Amino acid sequence: MTRIATAVLVALALASVAVDAQHSHADFALDRSVTLAGTIVGIQFQNPHVLIVVRADGSGLYTAEWQSAGWLQSHPELVTPATAPVTSSTLKPGDRIVVTGSPPRDGVLRSLVNLQEVRRPRDGWVWSCRRPGTTPLC
């Protein structure tokens, strides 16, 4: 029963963000950033956005809206180590990640947009659009 409830929650989170994904981010504080650590429970890798559902440490489910899948694949230089672009097999449910992005203006919402960094601590994998000494690409 718990697995079914989790699957339903993940599906609802992905669906609700998918509806919102085509709109502006006026409801997010794009001038601020927050960092969230947790475990991936769902990931949807398709255009127009990559959506990651993360079970945060002690805080429930959050949805992180990443760049478009095509954009992530065309910028392998943003990945450390620079071995390949981000693809649908880069991150999987069960991976522990740390995500930095812009928080919602309403603290009740559990979403991040405009992601600046995604890290997988277990192996040192990092995606960052803000490399020191370079112009940010996103």
Residue frames as qw, qx, qy, qz and C-alpha x, y, z in Angstrom:
[[0.000, 0.885, 0.466, 0.000, 0.00, 0.00, 0.00],
 [0.319, -0.771, 0.099, 0.542, 2.85, 2.40, 0.81],
 [0.395, -0.106, 0.593, 0.693, 4.37, 1.85, -2.64],
 [0.175, 0.636, 0.659, 0.361, 1.06, 2.67, -4.31],
 [0.172, -0.922, -0.268, 0.221, 0.65, 5.84, -2.23],
 [0.390, -0.567, 0.319, 0.652, 4.20, 6.95, -3.09],
 [0.348, 0.187, 0.680, 0.617, 3.61, 6.28, -6.80],
 [0.056, 0.813, 0.556, 0.162, 0.40, 8.32, -6.73],
 [0.282, -0.864, -0.054, 0.414, 2.15, 11.22, -4.94],
 [0.407, -0.321, 0.492, 0.700, 5.00, 11.23, -7.44],
 [0.264, 0.443, 0.697, 0.498, 2.59, 11.15, -10.39],
 [0.065, -0.905, -0.420, 0.030, 0.58, 14.03, -8.94],
 [0.358, -0.734, 0.141, 0.559, 3.70, 16.08, -8.27],
 [0.374, -0.079, 0.607, 0.697, 4.98, 15.54, -11.80],
 [0.160, 0.630, 0.673, 0.352, 1.58, 16.35, -13.32],
 [0.150, -0.915, -0.300, 0.223, 1.13, 19.53, -11.31],
 [0.325, -0.618, 0.304, 0.647, 4.54, 20.87, -12.26],
 [0.375, 0.180, 0.696, 0.585, 4.05, 19.88, -15.89],
 [0.095, 0.830, 0.532, 0.140, 0.97, 22.12, -16.01],
 [0.255, -0.913, -0.022, 0.318, 2.93, 24.98, -14.40],
 [0.662, -0.222, 0.375, 0.610, 6.05, 24.46, -16.53],
 [0.406, 0.509, 0.470, 0.595, 4.78, 26.49, -19.47],
 [0.134, -0.946, -0.252, -0.152, 4.23, 29.64, -17.43],
 [0.233, 0.724, -0.365, 0.537, 6.57, 32.35, -16.16],
 [0.636, -0.194, -0.613, 0.427, 8.27, 31.98, -12.82],
 [0.117, -0.634, 0.053, -0.762, 6.82, 35.13, -11.27],
 [0.760, -0.570, -0.077, -0.301, 5.83, 33.11, -8.22],
 [0.887, -0.143, -0.155, 0.410, 9.49, 32.22, -7.52],
 [0.265, -0.921, 0.167, 0.233, 12.20, 34.34, -5.91],
 [0.841, 0.465, -0.014, 0.276, 14.65, 34.22, -8.83],
 [0.155, 0.821, -0.359, 0.417, 17.04, 36.55, -7.00],
 [0.530, -0.547, 0.573, -0.303, 17.54, 33.98, -4.20],
 [0.673, 0.220, -0.693, -0.137, 18.72, 30.41, -4.04],
 [0.702, -0.442, 0.430, -0.357, 18.26, 27.56, -1.61],
 [0.301, 0.368, -0.876, -0.081, 19.89, 24.16, -1.36],
 [0.851, -0.143, 0.151, -0.483, 17.91, 20.96, -0.91],
 [0.082, 0.375, -0.923, -0.025, 19.34, 17.52, -0.12],
 [0.758, 0.028, 0.420, -0.498, 17.40, 14.32, -0.55],
 [0.401, -0.059, 0.883, 0.238, 16.72, 11.18, -2.55],
 [0.367, 0.166, -0.471, -0.785, 15.21, 11.06, -6.04],
 [0.502, 0.178, 0.779, -0.332, 11.84, 9.30, -6.02],
 [0.610, 0.603, 0.512, 0.044, 10.89, 10.18, -9.58],
 [0.161, -0.505, 0.345, 0.775, 12.38, 11.81, -12.66],
 [0.616, 0.654, 0.436, -0.048, 10.77, 12.80, -15.95],
 [0.337, -0.447, 0.432, 0.707, 13.40, 13.49, -18.62],
 [0.401, 0.529, 0.638, 0.391, 11.67, 15.06, -21.61],
 [0.082, 0.108, 0.114, 0.984, 11.21, 18.42, -23.25],
 [0.233, 0.859, -0.082, 0.448, 10.18, 21.04, -22.37],
 [0.230, -0.737, 0.492, -0.401, 11.75, 20.41, -18.93],
 [0.572, 0.036, -0.793, 0.208, 13.36, 17.76, -16.80],
 [0.555, -0.601, 0.071, -0.570, 11.38, 17.32, -13.60],
 [0.454, 0.149, -0.803, 0.355, 12.92, 15.70, -10.53],
 [0.657, -0.623, -0.133, -0.402, 10.85, 14.70, -7.49],
 [0.388, 0.353, -0.676, 0.518, 13.06, 14.63, -4.40],
 [0.678, -0.631, -0.375, -0.039, 12.20, 13.32, -0.95],
 [0.125, 0.732, -0.363, 0.563, 13.98, 15.94, 1.15],
 [0.422, 0.007, -0.758, 0.497, 15.57, 15.07, 4.47],
 [0.117, -0.385, -0.694, 0.596, 12.68, 15.36, 6.91],
 [0.176, 0.363, 0.060, -0.913, 10.63, 17.71, 4.71],
 [0.659, 0.485, 0.487, -0.306, 8.53, 15.64, 2.35],
 [0.651, 0.344, 0.512, 0.442, 8.46, 15.75, -1.45],
 [0.031, 0.735, -0.120, -0.667, 9.85, 18.62, -3.54],
 [0.736, 0.533, 0.361, 0.208, 9.80, 19.07, -7.30],
 [0.280, -0.609, 0.311, 0.673, 12.83, 20.59, -9.04],
 [0.661, 0.711, 0.234, -0.054, 12.36, 21.92, -12.58],
 [0.563, -0.356, 0.418, 0.618, 15.60, 21.63, -14.56],
 [0.170, 0.492, -0.409, -0.749, 16.51, 22.95, -18.03],
 [0.839, 0.341, -0.082, -0.416, 15.12, 21.35, -21.16],
 [0.902, -0.128, 0.387, 0.141, 16.39, 17.86, -21.91],
 [0.717, 0.600, 0.102, 0.340, 17.87, 19.00, -25.24],
 [0.028, 0.914, -0.263, 0.307, 19.73, 21.89, -23.60],
 [0.676, -0.587, 0.442, -0.057, 21.23, 19.61, -20.93],
 [0.904, 0.128, 0.340, 0.226, 22.42, 17.20, -23.62],
 [0.574, 0.727, 0.049, 0.373, 24.08, 19.96, -25.65],
 [0.046, -0.865, 0.336, -0.371, 26.26, 21.28, -22.80],
 [0.912, -0.153, -0.327, 0.194, 28.56, 18.48, -21.56],
 [0.409, 0.425, -0.359, 0.723, 31.09, 21.10, -20.39],
 [0.413, -0.576, 0.155, -0.688, 28.81, 21.85, -17.42],
 [0.937, -0.297, -0.130, -0.132, 29.30, 18.37, -15.94],
 [0.033, 0.673, -0.699, 0.238, 32.14, 17.39, -13.60],
 [0.384, -0.372, 0.566, 0.628, 33.85, 15.15, -14.44],
 [0.471, 0.564, -0.161, -0.659, 33.27, 16.24, -18.03],
 [0.340, -0.122, 0.909, 0.207, 32.62, 12.80, -19.45],
 [0.058, 0.379, 0.817, 0.430, 29.26, 13.20, -21.16],
 [0.290, -0.328, -0.112, -0.892, 26.14, 15.33, -21.40],
 [0.402, 0.022, 0.682, -0.610, 23.23, 14.85, -19.02],
 [0.413, -0.028, -0.734, -0.538, 20.94, 12.12, -20.34],
 [0.751, -0.352, -0.141, -0.541, 17.96, 10.16, -19.07],
 [0.898, -0.135, -0.389, 0.153, 20.36, 7.62, -17.54],
 [0.276, 0.526, -0.424, 0.684, 22.49, 10.16, -15.61],
 [0.272, -0.221, 0.580, -0.735, 20.24, 10.31, -12.54],
 [0.476, -0.200, -0.815, -0.262, 17.94, 7.56, -11.30],
 [0.661, -0.597, -0.067, -0.450, 15.35, 7.09, -8.56],
 [0.900, -0.349, -0.146, 0.218, 17.22, 6.19, -5.38],
 [0.560, 0.349, -0.155, 0.735, 20.15, 8.53, -6.12],
 [0.365, -0.757, -0.301, 0.451, 20.94, 10.92, -3.28],
 [0.422, 0.531, 0.195, 0.709, 21.36, 14.45, -4.68],
 [0.218, -0.599, -0.270, 0.721, 21.88, 18.02, -3.55],
 [0.300, 0.631, 0.502, 0.509, 20.04, 20.64, -5.64],
 [0.167, -0.454, -0.188, 0.855, 20.43, 24.43, -5.60],
 [0.121, 0.473, 0.607, 0.627, 17.75, 26.58, -7.21],
 [0.171, -0.249, 0.064, -0.951, 15.29, 29.43, -6.78],
 [0.018, 0.282, 0.881, -0.381, 12.60, 28.91, -4.11],
 [0.073, -0.667, -0.618, -0.409, 8.91, 29.77, -4.37],
 [0.077, -0.435, 0.181, -0.879, 7.74, 33.08, -2.90],
 [0.756, -0.381, 0.012, -0.533, 5.04, 31.12, -1.08],
 [0.113, -0.485, 0.838, -0.223, 6.74, 28.83, 1.45],
 [0.779, 0.051, 0.482, -0.399, 3.87, 26.34, 1.21],
 [0.805, 0.534, -0.200, -0.164, 4.90, 25.34, -2.32],
 [0.713, -0.445, 0.503, 0.202, 7.56, 22.65, -2.48],
 [0.770, 0.561, 0.196, 0.231, 9.31, 23.41, -5.73],
 [0.364, -0.614, 0.294, 0.636, 12.59, 24.78, -7.06],
 [0.664, 0.711, 0.210, 0.099, 13.17, 26.35, -10.47],
 [0.283, 0.899, -0.290, 0.163, 16.11, 27.93, -12.28],
 [0.910, -0.356, 0.062, 0.203, 18.48, 25.22, -11.02],
 [0.113, 0.906, -0.407, 0.014, 22.05, 26.39, -10.61],
 [0.105, 0.487, -0.862, 0.095, 23.63, 23.15, -9.42],
 [0.940, -0.141, -0.050, -0.306, 22.81, 19.46, -9.11],
 [0.073, 0.587, -0.791, 0.158, 25.27, 17.22, -7.24],
 [0.939, -0.154, -0.267, -0.152, 25.46, 13.47, -6.57],
 [0.306, -0.800, 0.486, -0.175, 27.81, 13.22, -3.55],
 [0.918, -0.194, 0.345, 0.005, 28.45, 9.46, -3.70],
 [0.815, 0.192, 0.299, 0.458, 30.63, 9.74, -6.81],
 [0.309, -0.475, 0.109, 0.817, 31.41, 13.47, -7.05],
 [0.265, 0.468, 0.622, 0.569, 29.21, 14.03, -10.12],
 [0.021, -0.605, -0.287, 0.743, 28.26, 17.72, -10.48],
 [0.294, 0.601, 0.492, 0.557, 26.26, 19.74, -12.99],
 [0.210, -0.676, -0.270, 0.653, 26.61, 23.49, -12.56],
 [0.419, 0.761, 0.340, 0.360, 25.63, 26.36, -14.80],
 [0.118, -0.977, 0.107, -0.142, 27.72, 28.81, -12.76],
 [0.865, 0.034, -0.138, 0.481, 31.40, 27.87, -13.13],
 [0.377, -0.787, 0.014, 0.489, 33.86, 30.20, -11.33],
 [0.263, -0.478, 0.430, 0.719, 35.42, 32.67, -13.75],
 [0.123, 0.189, 0.766, 0.602, 32.94, 32.05, -16.56],
 [0.404, -0.036, -0.074, -0.911, 29.69, 33.58, -17.73],
 [0.482, 0.125, 0.785, -0.368, 26.68, 31.61, -16.47],
 [0.092, -0.013, -0.776, -0.624, 24.92, 29.76, -19.27],
 [0.310, -0.505, -0.761, -0.264, 21.59, 29.41, -17.50]]
